[in-house]
Structure formats: C-alpha cells, structure tokens
C-alpha cells in the first residue's frame, strides 16, 4: 500500500500536472474555446450600442448572459482564470526546460555505444589498406564538424570512435516558441491596459477632434490616462462606394468603400488620408478603421413663425443590403409640443405588391424619405441618457402612420411638408439641387461613416513576439535532432573495420540516408588521402 500524500505532496503533484506540456496545450485549447462567445454576442468594450440593442431584442436571454459575463468575455472571471493558468503553466514549462537545455549545450556528446549494430541506419565498411584507425576517426570528425555537428572523440588501444550530435536548434526553437507565447500573454494582458478603443460616426463635411468628449463611445484600458490623448482633428471629406453593375448575379453588391479624410495634428499642416475596409489609416499614435456606413438625410424642422428649430444630417442605420435605413429625429424645443419622428430612407424607392415601400438598389437613384410623427414628452428632461438611435413611443401620441388614419409623410430631396397639428414644417434638404433637377441624386444626400479608433502601444511588441513564435515553430518542426557515431576498430591483421550508426531524438525520416551518406563520404575521403597518424583529441 502506497503512503498517503500530505499537503506538500499534493501541492507538488498539482504543480507537476499544471506545468506539464499536455496541460499547457489543453489550456491553450480552452482559451480558444472560451473566446468563442466574444464573437457570438456584442461586447461592451467594443460595441456598447450593440449590447443595448441585444437587451432590447432578447429581453429574457440577455440578463442571464450578462450574469455569465458573456458581454464582457475578455475581462470575465472565467476567461481570466484560464488565461492566468495558461500563463503559469507556460512559465513552469519553459524555465526547467531552458535550464536543462543550457546544461545540454555545455555537455559533450555521449560516449559511443558498444553495439552500434543495434541502432538505426547501421552500416559498415573497410578502411583502405594501411589506414590508421586514429587517422580514420580524425577524418570522420572533420566531416561531422563541417556538417554542423558537435563532436567528442574517444580512443583506446584497439579502437577509436567519434560521437557527434546536432539539432539543438530544434529545442531552442521550442523554447523560443513557448517563451514568445508567454511574451504575447504578458503583452496582451498588461500592455493592452494602456490603450483604448473609441467609436465615432462622421457625416461628410463633419470634423472629429481627438478628445474624450468627442467620442460616441469610448473603452479605455485599465491603466489608460485620458491626458495622454494626442490632439488632432479628423475630417470626413468624402465617402464613396462602388457597386457591382456588370454581374447580374451580384448586381448592387458593394465592391469598394473609400473614406477620403483630412488629418490635422496640433500645430502641424493638414494631411490628406484614405481609410478603407482592411486598410486602416495610422496617424498620431492611433489606427483608424472603417466599420460601417450609410446615408444621413439632412432634415430641417421649422416652427410656424419661420424659426428653424432643428437642422441636421441624421445618420440612418441600414436595415438590409439595399440600405433601406431607419433613423430617429428628436425635437425637444422650439415647438408647441416635443416632437419625435421615426423615419425610413430608401435610396432607390420601389413598391412591393402589398404597397409597402422598399429599396431595390443601394445607390441614390430615386431617394425617398418617410416619417411617422409622434408628439409628447420625449423623456429628455429627466436627465437620463437615451440613445439617439431609439425613440420610446409608449408615452407618445402617434400623429401619422400606423392606425392613425393619416398617411406617413413622404419627401423627396428638396421637398417639404406640414407637420400635424400646425406644429410647423419638416423639410428634406437637397444638398445638390442643380444635379437633382436633371435626375442625378448622387450628392443630394450626404453619407456617413463609422470609424473605430484604436491606440495600442503593444503592436510592435506583439509583432516581435509573433515573429519569434513563427521562428520557433518552424525550427521546432523542421530541424532534426540526431546523433551519429563512427567507430574504427583495428583487427589483429592490422586492417581497420569501420562502423557507422545513428539515433534520432524524435521523428527523423532522413536518419538512415544521413548515416549512409556519411559512410560514403568518409570512405571516399579515406581513399583520396594519404594515411596520417593523428593524435587523440576530444572536442
């Protein structure tokens, strides 16, 4: 019966299990699986508006997922636990192996086995007449050294041999690979705390200033200091989209998005730039990515006395591939009642058999704006933040559309309509009336672009560690670890018998051919050189 393990014994057993390579690989797999929920549901760190929308769309499921930290996967307790265990496991693997590898590098190759015939790739031959055994081994050592082997020579009265070993770069690569993984974990886990990610929607002609209050949403790292924001301005000059028009099977599909911008660093001259999908603009320590785009109809609301109480280009969120878009307009002041409007914008308006409007093409061919009007308390005076992309209609009175019996307001660029109850007038402003008059609506409605602005001070470190990971992986896979031996035995008749053999540390399909090639080269060398008498040496 084996003795029971005490506390120290159990701790030692747990540590050995945790720091085994099998456990490290298992934890790496677990980390990959744990990251999957982060791609299935929106994350607060990168898409806070998406989280709010998820709660609205799934009121029963969202609270349960929130308790499981599904909306904060990468900072959750369970993801962090796997992350830290993997970190500890890798360090526990790397340090002992590094020490052992360093000792192996300093030690000489092992002594020559007595029975080489038992090893892989064994072959034998006879040295040319009058060849000295010691000289034969000297030539073998020279060959092996020239091939990158570390050699050690062993001599006795009747035989001489050389032991050679190479492939230490394989283990070096493995250690670099695992050490670089630790570096990536450290960089991502701690270095990312000094960065930030922010989102901003810009309409053509608008300018964004890189300050904390100018972001629509902002997710700082744990150690981020907003006073370190590098001041600069970003202006969206033009946003253009190219659509497929030749292939009828993909007609109307976008094939290119281009945001032409102007960046003006503080105290420097303005610089033009371009942001594309998968083509971010890097400036002033930040990377600017293009996330989304759509139309932003310019809407103006005028009071009965002619005063303009609202005038703005309102981003409408796309609802389908043809950019049927939904937008919200809120007018809290300037009219007899607070006014809210839910609008739909159709870049190329068409009608279904049921009479419902839809967009048949994503570009501006026949734009139409429809508005459902609501009056009442918009809830803006309570001081509670509300989304600009949502309108709560529970306490509002619907004036047009739906069951009111009053048709929704329909406007083309440049048209106006009276609001119900003599509240005033709403207009769909045409930004290019001259072109619209001849049927060209290309510039009549401005477009908006959604930008994701990142600052990550660890990118260079991550690139360096990723390069080391690839180097370690390839060297660990491609460099063979092998040992070769050559033994020369002097027989009683003064002839010299040669033996060659090898041993692989792991899989090495080329071992036998390497032994045969060594034997052929060695015998050829002995035949072309005059016999020499070498002094025993050990390298």
N, C-alpha and C positions, 0 to 999 in steps of 0.2 A: 504494500500500500504506500503510495507516494505521500510525502509530507504536505500539509496544508500550506497554502501561500498566505503570508501575513500581508499587512498593509503595504510594506515596501515591495514585497514580491508582486502584488497585484499592480502597483504603480509601474514597476519595471516592465511587467508584461504588457500593460496598456501602452506604455511608451514605445516598446518594440513594435507593437501592432500599428500604432499611429504613424511611426516613421518608416514603415516598410514601403517599398516602391508600389506594391499592389494596392495599398491603402491610398497612396497619393494619386494613382491613376483612377481609383474609384471616386475619390473626392473631386477630381477634375471633371469626371463624367457627371457627378451630382451637381456641380456648379453650372455646367452647361444645361442640364435639365431644369434647374431652379431658375435660370434666366428666361425660360420659355414664357411664363406668364407675363413678363415685361413686354413681350411683343404681341400678346393677345388682347390686353386691355391697356388703355391710356395710362401714362404715368404722370404724377403730379409734378415731377421735376422737369419734364419736357413738354407736357401738354395739359396744363391745368384746366383749360376750357373743355378739352375732350373728356376729362374726368367729370366735370359738371354736367356735360351732356350725357355721359354714361349713367349718372344718377337719375337724370330725367327720363332716359329711355328704359332703364331697368330698375325701377324703384324698389323692387323686392330683393333682387340679387345683389345690387351694389353695396348695401350696408354689410352684408355677410362677407363680400370680397374685401371690403375696407377693414373689417376686423382681422382678416387674414393678411393684411398689409399687401394686398395684390396691386394696389395703386402706388405703392412705394416699394417695389420689389427689391431694388438695388440697395436700399437702406434698411430693409426689414431685418428683424432679429434672426430669422431662419436663414436668410441668404448670407448675412454677416457671419453666422456661426460656421457655415460651410466654408466660407472664404477664409476665416481665421484658421480653421482646422487644416485646410489645404496649405496655407502659408506655413504653419508649424510643421506639418508633415514634410513639405519640401525641404525646409531648413534641416530637419532631422535626418533627411536622406542625404543631403548634399555634404554636410560637414564631415561625417565619418568617412564617406567615400572619397572626399578630397584628401583627407589625411592619409587614407590607405593608398590612394593613387600617388601621392607625393613620395611616400615611402617606396612604392614600387619603382618609381622613376630613378631613385637613388640606388636601388639594389641592382646587382648584376644578374644576368640571365641564369636560370637554374643549371645545375650540372647535367651532363649528358646521361640519359638513361642507359642502363646496362644492355637492354634488349631493344634495340631500335626497330627490329623487325615487327614488333607488336604495334607500332604506330602507323598512322595514315600516310599514304604516299611513299611507303618504303621502297627504296631501290638501292642497288649496289653495283659496284664495278671494280675493275682492277686498274691500279695506277701503272703508268708506263714503267718499263724496267729501270732500275737504279734510282727510282724516285724515293726520296726520303719522306717518311711519314710526317715528320715535323714540317718539312717544306710544303707538302701537300695541304696541310692544315693552314699554313701561312697564306697560301693562295686562296683557300676557301674563305678565310677571314677577310681577305681583301675584297673578294667578290661580294660577300654579305654586307660589308661596310658600304660599298659603293651602291648597294640597293637599299640603304637606309636602315639596316639592322644594327641593333646594339649587340655586341659580341663579347663572349667570355671564353677564354681558351683554357683547356685542361690537358696536361701531359703526364705520361707515366713512362716506364721503361719500354713497354711493348706497344703502346698506342698513344695517339694524340687525337684530340677532338675539339670542336668549337661549337658552342651553344649560341644561337642567335635569336633575337626577339625583336619584333616591331609591331606597330599598330597601337601604340599608346595614345595616338591622336584620337582613336575611337572613344576611349574612356574620357579623354579630355573633352571631346565633343559632347558626350553625355553630361558631363559635369557643367559645361558651359550652357547646354540646353536647360538643365534644371535650375542653374543659377540665374539664367535670364528670365525664366518663369517667375522666380522669386522677385526679381527686379521689376517685372511687369506688375505683379501683385502689389508691391510697395508703391510703385508709381501711380497705379490706378486708385489704390486705397487711400493714399495720403496726399499725393501730388494733386489729384483731382479736386481736393478741398480748397485749392487756391484759385480755381477757375470759376466760370459762371456760364450760364446759358440764358439768353433772353430772346423774346419774340416781339416783332413789330410789324404791323400792317401799314404799308405806304401806298397812297394813291398817286398816280402820275402827277408830278408837279410838287408833291409834298417833300418835306425835309425832316429827317430824324437827327436829333442831337444825342450823342452817346452819354447820356446821364441817366441815373437810376429812375427818375420820374418819367422819362420819355418812353420806357418800355411798356408794351401791353401786358406782358408777363415776364417775370424775372426769377431765375432759380440760381442763387449764389451757392458756391461751395462753402463748406463748414468754416473754412478759415479765410474766406474772402472779405476784403475790406473795400467798400464802395468808393473810398477816396482814391483808390488806385486805378479807377476807370480812366482810360486815355481819351481825352476830349477830342472829338471830331464830328463832323456832320456828314450825313449820307442823304443824298437827294435822288429820288427816282425820276429820271428824265423821261424815259420812255419804256414801255413794256410791249413787246411784240411776240406774237405766236404764229407759227407756220402750221398749216393744216394740210393733211393728205387730200389731194384732189384728183389724182390720176387713177389710183387703185380703188375701184368701186367697192371692193370687199372691205376696205378700211377707210372709206370716204368720211372725211371730217375728223379723223383721228389726229391729235396734235403730234407733230414730229420735231418741234423745236420751240423752246422758251428762251427768251433773251431779255434780261433786265439791264438797260443802259443806265448807269448811275454816275454820280459825281461825288467824290470823297474830298472833303476839305479838312485836313488836320489843323489843329490850333496853331496859328502863326505861320502856316505854310500855304502855298498856292493850291488851288483846286486841281484834282486829278481825275480824269475820266476812268471808268471801270465797267466791267461787264460781269454779271452774275448769271450763271446757267445751272440747270439741273446737273448735278455731279461735277459742277465747275465753280466752286466757291471763290469768292474774292477775299484775299487775305490782305488786311491793312490795319495798321496801328495796333498790332498785337491781337487782333480778332480775326476770326474766319466767318464770313457772311455767306449763308447758304440760302438757296431759294426753296421755299417749302410749298407754297400754293399760290394761286392767282384767281382772278375773276373780274367781274365788272363792278364799277362803283358809280351808278347813275347820280347825276347832280340834281338834287331836289331842292326846290325853294318853296317856302310857305309864306304867304303874305297875309297880313291882317286886313280886315275890311277898310281900315283907313289908309292902306297902302304901305304900311311899315313892314319891312321884311323881318320876320321873327325866326326864320330858320333858312339857312342856305349852306349846303354841304354836299360833298361827294360821298355817298354812303356805300361802303363795301357790302355787296350782296353775296351770300355764301352759295357756291354751286351745289345743286342737288342731283345732277345727273351729268352724263358725259357731254351732252349738248349745252351745258351751262345754263339750264333753267335754274334761276337763282332766287334765293329768299333773303329779304332784308327787312330791317326794323327802323322806323323813324319815330323819334320821341320829341315832342314839342311841349316842354313843361311851362313855358312862359310866353306872354305876348298876345294870347288869345283869350276869349271869354271862358274857355274850358281847356284843361290839359288835353293834348291830342296825341294819340298813338296810331301808327299806321303799320300794317303788315303788308309788305309788297312782294310781288313776284316780277322778275325781269326775264324776258325771253329775247335772246339775241336775234333769233330768226323765228318770229312767231308764226305758229300754224295752229289749226284747229283739228281736234280728233272728231270722230263720228258722233260722239256724245256732246260735242260743243265745247269741251274743255280746251283751254289753251295749252300748248306745249312748244318747246323749241326743237326745230328739226335740224339745226346746224349751229355749231358753237360760235361762229363768227357773226359780225354785225351785218346782216343782210336786210332784215326787216324788224328792227328792235321795237319792243312794246313793254310798257310798264303798267302793271295793275296794282291798285291799292285798295285794301279794306281799311276803313276808318273806324277808330274807337275813341270815345271820349270818357273822361272821368279821372280819378286820381291814379296817376302812374306809379305812385309809391316812391317817388324820388325825394320827397321832403322828409322822410323818416330817417335819413342818414344811413340807411342800409345799402351796401353796394349791390348793384344789379348789373347783369350782363347787357351789353349794348346789342347783342345778337338775339335777345329774347324779350318778349313782351307778355307779361302776365295779364290775361284778359278776364280773370274771374270776377273782378270788381269793376270792370269797364262796361260801357254800353256800346254795342256794335251799331254803327250808323250805316254802313254799306256792306254788301255781300252777304253770303250765308242765308239766313232765314229772315233777313230784314225786309226783303222785297225791293230793295234798292240795289241797282247794279253796282258792281265794283267800279271804281274809277279806272279808266283806261287812257293811257297817254303815250303818244309817240314823241320822239325828241322835238322840243320846241313848242309843245302843246301845254295848255293849262286847263284847269277845271275848278269849278266852285266846290268848296267843302260843304257838307251838310250843315244845316242849322245856321247858315250865313256866318260861319266861323271865319271865312276868308277864302283864299285861293291857293291851290297847290300847282306847281309847275314842274315839268320835266325839262330841265335846261339842256339845250343843244350846244355842245362845245365847238361845233364846226357847222353853223347853219348854211354857209355858202355851199359846202360839199353835199350836205344833206338835201339841198334843193334839187340836185341832179341825181339823187339816189345813191350817193356814196356816204355811208354811215360809219366809215372806218374810224374816224376820230370824233364822232358825235358823243360817244360815251367813254369816259376815262376808264382805265383798268387799274386794278390794284395788285400788289404783290405782297406776299407774306414772307418775311425774312427771319431766319434763325441765326442769331449772332452768338458765337462761341468764343470764349477765351480759355485756352488750355495750355498752361505753361509746361506741361509734361510731354508735349508732342515729340520733341526732339529725343527725350529720354525713351519714350515708347518706341520710336523708330529705331533707336540704337539697340534696345533690348530685343525687339522683333528681329533685327538683323542677326543678332547673336543666337536667337532661337533657331533661325533657319540654318546658320552655320553649324551649330551644334547638332541639329537634326541630321543634316546631310553627312557630316563627318561620322556621326554615330552609326549611320546606315551604310555608308559606302566604304569606310576604311576597315579592312580586315585585321583582326588581331591574331597573329600566328607566331609560332616558334619553329625554328629549323635547326637540325643538327647534322654535322658532318663528322664522321669518325674514321680515322685511318689506323689500321692495325697491321703491325709488322709480323709476318709469319716466319717460321723457322727457316724457310728457304730464301728469306730476305725480300720476298715480294710484299707489296703493300695492298691490302684489301680495304676498299672504301665503302662506307655505308652512308646513306642519306635518308632522312626521315623528317616528318613534320607533325605538328599538333596545332589544331585550331582552337581559339578561345571563342566559341560560338560557331555560327554557320559560316563556312568558307568553302564554297564550291570549287574554288581555284587552287585549293591547297595541294592536291596531288600533282597538278600540272606545274605548280611552282617548284615542288621538290624535283620533278623530272627535269625541268629547265635548269635548275641549279646544278644537278648532276652532269647534264650535257655541257654546260658552260665550264664547269670545273675540270672535267676530263679533257676538254678541248684546250683549256689553258695549260694543263699539265703537259700536254703533248707538244705545245709550241714554246715552252720554256725549258731552259737547261736546268737540271737539278740543282737546287741550292740547299744549303743546310741552314735552317732558321733556328734562332734561339727562342726558347719557350717564353711566351709573354701572355699576359692577361689584360684584357681591355674592359 
